[in-house]
Amino acid sequence: MATVPLRGRAYYFDYLTKLLLIGDSGVGKTCLMLRFSGEPFQTSFLSTIGIDYKTKIIELDGKRIKLQIWDTAGQERFLSLTRQYYAGARGILLVYDVTDESSFNNVRQWMEDIEVNGPDDVNKILVGNKADKDESKRAVSTSRGQALADEYGVKFFETSAKTNFNVEQVFFSIARDIKQRLAESEFKAEPNTVKITKSDSTNAKTAAPEKSACCGL
């Protein structure tokens, strides 16, 4: 575990974690990132061109985790650029718009892209954004989102960047899963301790001690 103390507690963290926000253009990835980083919701944003990121330090179970949150462009013409940023990612939030059927259908394509380009052990979470919208405007039900998440064996959240619904919860959830995975990896990486068997212990007790030449004992 790397601890990087800088000037005061505000800069100290136990883990550095890179998160990716991926999904189709217009599903609200930028809004989710900005909301979580403490900025107010805005009704209009220009589509992200290429990449943008924010950082935020959170506390989990007594550990401080610095999150680098990368917001990738969802347009297909930037997909090759997006692939460059899978390297080093420890968590991926795959976002779709609950009012946009095509963004939900494209989740499978994004999952395939993660499988091909993402790290083998990366944590994933499925996010259905814009859950504040009226039911009449919904194209994807909560049950369909949950079913797809269950199919891929990942957690599922519905969020609203506009109302701040579940925004903090979804980032904390994936950060906690990553922290647990890293802690388990560190535990497995510890060197094995030397075990003394009963016979070894007995031999150690009965063995005659070597005489010291300098003391004449």
C-alpha positions as CSV (number, residue, x, y, z in Angstrom):
1,M,0.0,0.0,0.0
2,A,1.5,3.3,-1.1
3,T,1.1,6.3,1.3
4,V,1.9,9.6,-0.2
5,P,2.1,12.3,2.5
6,L,2.2,15.8,1.0
7,R,1.5,19.1,2.8
8,G,-1.0,18.1,5.4
9,R,-3.9,15.6,5.6
10,A,-5.7,17.2,2.7
11,Y,-3.1,15.7,0.3
12,Y,-2.5,12.4,2.1
13,F,-4.0,9.2,0.6
14,D,-3.5,5.4,1.0
15,Y,-4.7,4.4,-2.5
16,L,-4.6,6.0,-5.9
17,T,-7.4,4.7,-8.1
18,K,-8.2,5.4,-11.7
19,L,-11.9,5.2,-12.7
20,L,-13.3,5.4,-16.2
21,L,-16.8,6.7,-17.1
22,I,-17.7,5.1,-20.4
23,G,-20.9,4.9,-22.5
24,D,-22.7,6.5,-25.4
25,S,-22.5,10.3,-25.9
26,G,-25.2,12.3,-24.0
27,V,-25.9,9.8,-21.3
28,G,-24.7,12.2,-18.6
29,K,-21.1,10.9,-17.8
30,T,-19.8,14.5,-17.5
31,C,-22.6,15.5,-15.3
32,L,-22.1,12.6,-13.0
33,M,-18.4,13.3,-12.7
34,L,-18.9,17.0,-12.0
35,R,-21.7,16.3,-9.5
36,F,-19.5,13.9,-7.6
37,S,-16.6,16.3,-7.6
38,G,-18.8,19.0,-6.0
39,E,-19.8,21.1,-8.9
40,P,-23.4,22.2,-9.5
41,F,-25.6,20.5,-12.1
42,Q,-25.9,22.4,-15.4
43,T,-28.7,21.8,-17.8
44,S,-26.4,21.9,-20.9
45,F,-23.0,20.6,-21.7
46,L,-20.9,20.4,-24.8
47,S,-20.0,16.7,-25.6
48,T,-16.7,15.8,-24.2
49,I,-14.0,15.8,-26.9
50,G,-11.6,13.0,-26.2
51,I,-11.0,13.0,-22.5
52,D,-11.5,15.0,-19.3
53,Y,-10.9,14.1,-15.7
54,K,-11.4,15.2,-12.1
55,T,-9.8,14.1,-8.8
56,K,-11.4,13.6,-5.4
57,I,-10.1,12.1,-2.2
58,I,-12.7,10.0,-0.2
59,E,-12.4,8.1,3.1
60,L,-13.5,4.5,3.4
61,D,-13.0,2.3,6.5
62,G,-10.3,4.6,7.8
63,K,-8.4,4.7,4.5
64,R,-8.1,7.7,2.2
65,I,-8.5,7.0,-1.5
66,K,-7.7,9.4,-4.3
67,L,-10.0,8.9,-7.2
68,Q,-8.9,10.0,-10.7
69,I,-12.2,10.0,-12.6
70,W,-11.7,10.0,-16.4
71,D,-14.7,11.1,-18.5
72,T,-14.3,9.5,-22.0
73,A,-16.0,10.7,-25.2
74,G,-18.8,8.4,-26.2
75,Q,-18.9,9.2,-29.9
76,E,-17.7,6.3,-32.0
77,R,-15.1,8.4,-33.8
78,F,-13.3,8.8,-30.5
79,L,-13.5,5.1,-29.5
80,S,-9.9,4.5,-30.6
81,L,-8.8,7.3,-28.3
82,T,-10.9,5.9,-25.5
83,R,-9.0,2.6,-25.7
84,Q,-5.8,4.3,-24.8
85,Y,-7.2,5.1,-21.4
86,Y,-8.1,1.6,-20.3
87,A,-4.6,1.1,-19.2
88,G,-4.2,1.3,-15.5
89,A,-8.0,1.6,-14.8
90,R,-9.1,-0.1,-11.7
91,G,-12.8,0.6,-12.0
92,I,-15.2,1.3,-14.9
93,L,-18.7,2.9,-14.6
94,L,-20.6,2.0,-17.7
95,V,-23.4,4.6,-18.1
96,Y,-26.6,4.5,-20.2
97,D,-29.6,6.9,-20.3
98,V,-32.8,5.4,-19.0
99,T,-34.7,7.5,-21.5
100,D,-32.6,6.3,-24.5
101,E,-33.1,2.7,-25.6
102,S,-30.1,2.7,-28.0
103,S,-27.7,3.7,-25.2
104,F,-29.0,0.7,-23.2
105,N,-28.7,-1.6,-26.2
106,N,-25.1,-0.4,-26.7
107,V,-24.1,-1.6,-23.2
108,R,-23.3,-5.0,-24.7
109,Q,-20.9,-3.4,-27.2
110,W,-19.2,-1.5,-24.4
111,M,-18.9,-4.6,-22.4
112,E,-17.2,-6.4,-25.3
113,D,-14.9,-3.4,-25.6
114,I,-14.0,-3.7,-22.0
115,E,-13.4,-7.4,-22.4
116,V,-11.0,-6.8,-25.2
117,N,-9.2,-3.7,-24.0
118,G,-9.7,-3.4,-20.3
119,P,-7.5,-4.9,-17.5
120,D,-8.5,-8.4,-16.6
121,D,-9.3,-7.6,-13.0
122,V,-11.0,-4.3,-13.5
123,N,-14.1,-3.7,-11.3
124,K,-17.3,-2.7,-13.3
125,I,-20.6,-1.2,-12.4
126,L,-23.6,-0.5,-14.6
127,V,-25.3,2.9,-14.2
128,G,-28.7,3.9,-15.5
129,N,-28.6,7.7,-15.4
130,K,-31.4,10.3,-15.6
131,A,-33.6,8.4,-13.2
132,D,-35.3,11.6,-12.3
133,K,-37.2,11.6,-15.6
134,D,-41.0,11.1,-15.6
135,E,-42.0,7.4,-16.1
136,S,-43.7,8.4,-19.4
137,K,-40.3,9.4,-20.8
138,R,-38.5,6.2,-19.7
139,A,-37.4,3.7,-22.3
140,V,-35.6,1.3,-20.0
141,S,-37.2,0.0,-16.8
142,T,-35.3,-0.6,-13.6
143,S,-35.9,-4.3,-13.8
144,R,-34.3,-4.5,-17.3
145,G,-31.2,-2.6,-16.1
146,Q,-30.9,-4.9,-13.1
147,A,-31.4,-8.0,-15.3
148,L,-28.6,-6.9,-17.6
149,A,-26.3,-6.2,-14.7
150,D,-27.0,-9.6,-13.3
151,E,-26.2,-11.2,-16.6
152,Y,-22.7,-9.7,-16.5
153,G,-22.3,-10.2,-12.8
154,V,-21.9,-6.5,-11.9
155,K,-23.6,-4.1,-9.5
156,F,-26.3,-1.9,-10.8
157,F,-27.4,1.6,-9.8
158,E,-29.8,4.1,-11.2
159,T,-28.7,7.7,-10.7
160,S,-29.7,11.3,-11.4
161,A,-27.0,13.9,-11.8
162,K,-29.7,16.5,-11.8
163,T,-31.1,15.7,-8.4
164,N,-27.8,14.1,-7.1
165,F,-29.7,10.8,-6.6
166,N,-27.3,7.9,-5.9
167,V,-24.3,9.8,-7.4
168,E,-22.2,9.6,-4.3
169,Q,-23.4,6.0,-3.6
170,V,-22.3,4.7,-6.9
171,F,-18.8,6.1,-6.7
172,F,-18.3,4.9,-3.1
173,S,-19.6,1.5,-4.0
174,I,-17.0,0.9,-6.8
175,A,-14.3,2.5,-4.7
176,R,-15.1,0.1,-1.8
177,D,-15.0,-2.9,-4.2
178,I,-11.6,-1.8,-5.5
179,K,-10.2,-1.2,-2.1
180,Q,-11.3,-4.7,-1.0
181,R,-9.7,-6.3,-4.1
182,L,-6.4,-4.4,-3.6
183,A,-6.3,-5.3,0.1
184,E,-6.9,-9.0,-0.7
185,S,-4.1,-8.8,-3.4
186,E,-1.7,-7.4,-0.8
187,F,-2.5,-10.1,1.7
188,K,-1.9,-12.8,-0.9
189,A,1.4,-11.2,-1.9
190,E,2.8,-11.3,1.7
191,P,5.6,-13.9,2.0
192,N,4.7,-17.2,3.6
193,T,5.7,-17.5,7.3
194,V,8.0,-20.3,8.3
195,K,6.1,-23.0,10.2
196,I,7.8,-25.1,13.0
197,T,6.5,-28.6,13.2
198,K,6.2,-30.4,16.5
199,S,9.3,-32.5,15.8
200,D,11.3,-29.4,14.8
201,S,10.2,-27.7,18.0
202,T,11.3,-30.8,20.1
203,N,14.6,-31.0,18.4
204,A,15.2,-27.3,18.9
205,K,14.6,-27.7,22.7
206,T,16.8,-30.8,23.1
207,A,19.7,-29.9,20.9
208,A,22.8,-29.1,22.9
209,P,23.8,-25.4,22.7
210,E,27.1,-24.6,21.0
211,K,29.9,-23.5,23.4
212,S,31.2,-20.1,23.1
213,A,34.9,-19.9,22.5
214,C,35.3,-16.5,24.0
215,C,33.5,-17.2,27.2
216,G,34.8,-20.7,27.9
217,L,31.4,-22.0,28.8
